[in-house]
């Protein structure tokens, strides 16, 4: 029984990408249970439509001392705290929430508690209870708590919407939401060995909404107040055993214009670090997938899968709310996408393994990947009522020992499985949920 009103909206607020990861994983799980989902940041969501939706799930981390993340405060929270909002505004809304926090801080999960309480004040009804994840138990316990909560969400939605179908089999690969579309008729464009120049192309665009992603004329660039600095020294000051990673960075001005004297800087001025992957790693990854290497330097655009009946969201010239990459580098090729927008140093998530095993041709590798994805048919136990249930703790232990404890990166995992062959169209879909490097 699918109607527009039954679409589940999953909105997230995230500083580091963790909430985004969980929002995407939840969406993927719900799709296997025949639910339609839309995933968005809290601020990108069209608040005018909040009275028209029936099912809402908010995933939000707590930043600093009990504050909401930046992508939740500009529009969403400003709207939610308006005093003139009526207490019956969300009478038709069923919702639940998931919080991410660190219990070593006094304001543990304070952001999601504020959101949850406000939704209740405005008339919303709980779909199921709120879950709060604790970073102190990252890798052990946190993932189990998330998956138990997901089971409750799925069960509640099935009951409310009236879905009686069996879930789609895990052996079925879902249609990708995002498709990388290569322009195979174009000439190659050079981004290799020009990583620094490509990285800063996003900062030479106008902020004017009517001219998004248009290049700023050269005469205007000279009047901009930002400067490009290069990190020449990166020294860790705390020991490797210490839980905090404090570093000393030495920066060199590589801009054409000189820096202002130190006394000209004031509190509130910003220094932004632009990361990108090691070009040697990108070359190695592209060669690992020969089909990727053939088209690595051709222009591309990213579209929503037309089979899902949605509108185009992002290409190299168009930017709209809800785009995965708000300001893509130019030119946008597979090489520059992997270099500047995908965090290959990110630890692999369960969702990553879930998608990856579908592309493996070796049966041993497939079984191993299914274990890390929490899909192994062996990790079950009998509960007190005599029913068979998933042993999430055992799944957590496998993932912890393989990926989290040794600090394996996504790149390391990919290169360990030789039989994997990933179509170019699925490149971005594989990495969605890992947190894009530069959103």
N, C-alpha and C positions, 0 to 999 in steps of 0.2 A: 504494500500500500504506500506508494511513493507520490507525494505531492510536493510542490514548492515549499509549503508550510512545514513539511516534515524534514527539511534539510537541517542538518546539525551544524551550527556555527561554532567553530573552535577558535577562540581568540586568545592570543598570547602576548605577554609582556616579558621582554627578555633583555638583559644586558650582555650576556656572554654567549647566548645561543642555546643554553640548556632548556629553557622553556619551549623554545622553538622546536628542539629535538623531540620533546615529549608530545607536543601538539601534533607534530607530523606522524609520530608513531601511533598515537591514538587514532588519528584519521585513517591511517593504513589498516589498523585493526578493524575499525568500523566499516570500512569498505568491504572487507572480507565477510562482514555480517550483513551485507546488502543495504547499508546506510549511505546516503549521500552527504558529503561533508564539504564545508568551505573553511579553509584555514587562513587566518589573517592576523596581523598585529592588532592590538586593541585600538591604536590610533588610526589605522587605515580603515577600520570598519565604519561603514556609513551609519552613523548613530540615528539618523532619521528613520531607519528601517527597524530599529530595535523593538518597536511596538508590534511589528508585523511577524517577527520570528517566534517560533514556538519552543525551540530547543537551543540552549546556549551552554557551552562549556568554556570556562576561563582557566587558562594555565598561566601562572604568573610567579616570577621570582621576587624576592625582596632585595632591594638595593640599599646600600649604605645603612643608615639607621632607621629601618622601617619604611623606607620610601619605595614608591613604585618606579619601575624602569622608565627610561626616557621615552620609549615608544608606547607608553601607556598614559603619559601625563599631559601631553600637549592638547589632546582633544577628548579622549575617553573620560579621564578622571575629572577634568574641568566640567564636563557635561554632567557626570554622575553626582557631583556634590552641589549642583544648583539647588537652592532652597525652594524654588518655585515648582519643582517636579512633584506631581501628585503621588500619593501613596498607593494609588491603584494603577500607576503607569504600566507596570509589568505583570498585571494580573494573569495574562495568558502565557506567561513564560515559565518553562520548566528549565532549571539550570543546576549545574554542579560545578565545583571548582577544584583545582589542584595547585598547591603551593610548593615552591622550592625555596629552601632557606638553610641556614646554618645555626644549629642550636647553641653554638658557642657565643652567639650574639643575643643581647637582651630582647631585641625586637624580632624574635624568630618568627618567620612567616607572617609578619604583621601586614604586609601588602595584600595578600590574598584574603586575610581575615577582614580587612576593611572592605574589599570588593564584595565578598560574600555577604557581609552584614548589610551593605548598601543595597544589594540586589533584593534581599529580603524586605528591607524597609520600603522599597518601591513596589512591592507586591509580588515579586517572583516566588515560585514554589520550588523546593528542593527536589531534583530528580533523584539524587542519591547523596550520601554524605560527602563532605569535603575531605580530601586527602592532603596531608602535608608531608613532603619528603625532606629528609635531613642530609645535607652534604657531608656530615660527619660519618655517615654510614655509606658513603659512595662506593658502589661496587658490591657491597654485601648488605642486604636488607633493603636498600633504597629501591632497587629494581623490583624486588619481590613485592614491596608495598605498592609500587606503581601498577604492576600487572594485576594484583588483587583488586585494586580500585578500577582498573579497566574492565575486569569481569563484571563488577557491579554496574558500571556505566552501560555496558552492552546489554546486560540483563534488564536493566530499567528501561532502556530505549526500546528493546524488543517488545516489552510489555506495553509501553505507552503507544507505540506506533502500530503494533499488531503484526510483527514479522514472525512467521512460523517456519520459514525456510531454514534448512540446514546451512551452516556457513559454507562459503566457497572453499574448496579443498586447497590446502597450503601448497600443493604441487602446481596450482594454477598461478601463472604470473599475471598480476593485474595490469591493465592498460596504464601506461605512464601518464601522469597528469601533465608533465612538462616534456616537450620534445625539442631536441636540438636539431635544427634544420640547416643543413649545409648547402651553401650556394655552389654547386659543383660546376656551374658554367662560368664562374668568375675567375679572374686571375688571382694568384696567390698574393698575399700581403705580408710584409716583413714585420714581425714582432720579436723574433728571436734576436737576442743580444741587444735589445732595445727596451729591456724591462722597466728601467727607471723612467724613460720618456713616456712609455705607455701607461705606467702607474698614475702619472699626474694628469692624464688627459681628463679625468673626471673633475678636476679642479679648474678647468678652463671653460666651464659651461655656465651659462647664466642661471641664476636662481629664479628668474621670472617664470611664473607658471605658464604663461602663454608662449614661452619660447624654450621649453624644457629640452635639454640635451643639445641645444644649438651651440656651436663653438663661439666663444667670445672673440670679437675682432682684436687684432694684434695691438692696436693703439689703446684698447681698454685694459688688456693684460698688464701693460706697463704700470697702470695705476692701482693694481691690486695690492693688498697689504699682506699677502701671505708669502712665505719664503720656503724654498725647498732645502732641507738639511739632510745630510747623509750620515748614518751611524758608522763611525769609524772604529769605535771600541765598545764592546759589550761585556762587562765583567760582573760576574755574580759575587755579591759581597757576603751573603749568608752561606753557611755550609750546605752541602747537598742534603744532609740529614734534617735541616731545619724546615719547618712547614711553610715558611714564607720565603719567596724568591725575590730578594731585594737586589737591584742591579745598579751599576754605575755606567751611564751611557755618555760617550763623547760624540758630539755632533759637529759636522763640518758644513758650512754654508756652501752649497753648490749652485745657488741662484745667481742670476746676472746682477741683481741689485744687492747692495750691502745690508746687513742687519742693522736694526735700530740699536742705539746704545742701551745697555741694560736698564738704566734709570727710566727709559721710556715705556717699559713694560709694567702693566698693572695687574692686580688680582682679577681673574676672569679671562685674561688672554689665554689662548689655547695652543697647545702643542699636540699635534696629531701624528701618530706613528702609522705609516702606510706599510703593512707587511705584504710580501709576495713570496711565493715558493721558489726554492732554489732551481734555477734554470736547468741544472744537470739532472735534478729529480724529475722535472717535467719531460725532459728528453728521454729519460729512462722509462717513464710511464708510457709515453707515446709509442716507444719501440716495443714495449710489452704487449701493446695492442696494435698490430700492424695496420688494421683497418682505420684506426685513429690516426696513425702516422701519415697515411696517404692524404688525409684531408685536414691535417693540423693547421695549415696556414691559409685555408680558404675562409671567406666571410661566412658568418652564421647568424641566425636569429633564433630566439627561444620563443616557442608558442605553447599555448595550452592545447592539449590534444583535442582536435575537432570532434573525435568520437564521443567525448564527454559533454559535447554541446555547450561549450563555454567560449568566451571571446578571447582574442589574442591579448596577451598582457604585456609582453616585452619583446622588442627586437632592438636592433642597434640604433634605431632613431626614435623610437616611441617609448615614453615613460608614463605610466599611470599608477595610481595607488594599487597596492597589492602585488606589485612586481617583485620578483625574487631579488633582483639587483636594482636598486633604485637609480644608480648612475653607473652604467657599464663603461668599462674602458673602451677606448677606440684605438685601432680597429678591433672589433670583437671577432675573434677566431677561436677555434678549439684550444690552441696553444695559449692565447691570452686569457681565455675563460679559466682554464686550469691553473694558470700562473697567478692570476690576480683575484679570482673570486671563489676558489675552492680551497678549504683548509685541509691540506693533505697531512698535516701533523696532528690532526684531531684524533683522539682515540676512537676506535670503531665502536659503534653502538649495536644493540641487538637488531634494530631496524636495518642497519647496514648489512649485517650478515643475512637477515631475512631476504633481502633483495638479491644479494650476491650469489646465494646458492643456486638460484634459478639459472645462472649463466655458466655453471660448472658442468663439464662434460665427463669428469672422472667420478665414479661412484664413491670412492673413498673420500675424495674431497667434498662431495656433496653431503655425505653423512657427517663429516666434521663441521661443515658450515651450518648444517641444520642444528647441531648440538649448541653451537654458539648463538644461534638465532632463537634458541628456546623451543625448537620444534621437534626435538628428538622424541620418538615414540616410547623411549625407555624410561624417561624421568617422570614416572607416576608413582603415587603411593595410595594406600587405602586409608580413608579418614575414619573417625570414630563411629560414623554411621554405616560404615562398610562400603562406601562409594569410592570409586576411583577418581582421583583428582590430581591435578598437575603439581609436581614438586618444584615450586619456583626457587626454593633455596638451592636445590641441586643445580638448576640452570644458572643461577647467579654464580655459583662456585666455579663452574666451567668457564664462564665469561671472565670472571675475576682472574683466574689463574693464567688464562691465555693472553688476555688483552690488557687488563687494567693494571695488574701487579707489575708486569715487565714494561709497562708504558709503551706498548706497541702503537704505532701510528697507522692510519688508514693506508698510506703508501706501502708500509712494510707488509701489511696483511695482503694487499693486492698482489704484490710481487711473490708472495709465498705460494700462491695457488696458480699453477701453470696452465691448467686446462680451461681457465675462465676466458670466455670470449663475449664481450659486451658490445652490442650494436651501438653505433654512434648516437642514434636517436635516444638511447636510454642513459646517456652519460650524466646529464643533470639529475634525472630521476634517482639515480643511484646515490648521489651525494646530498639530495634534499633530506634534511633531518640531521645533518652533521654541523650545520651552521656555516653559512657562507662567510668567507673571510672579511669582505668589505661590502657591507650591505648599503 
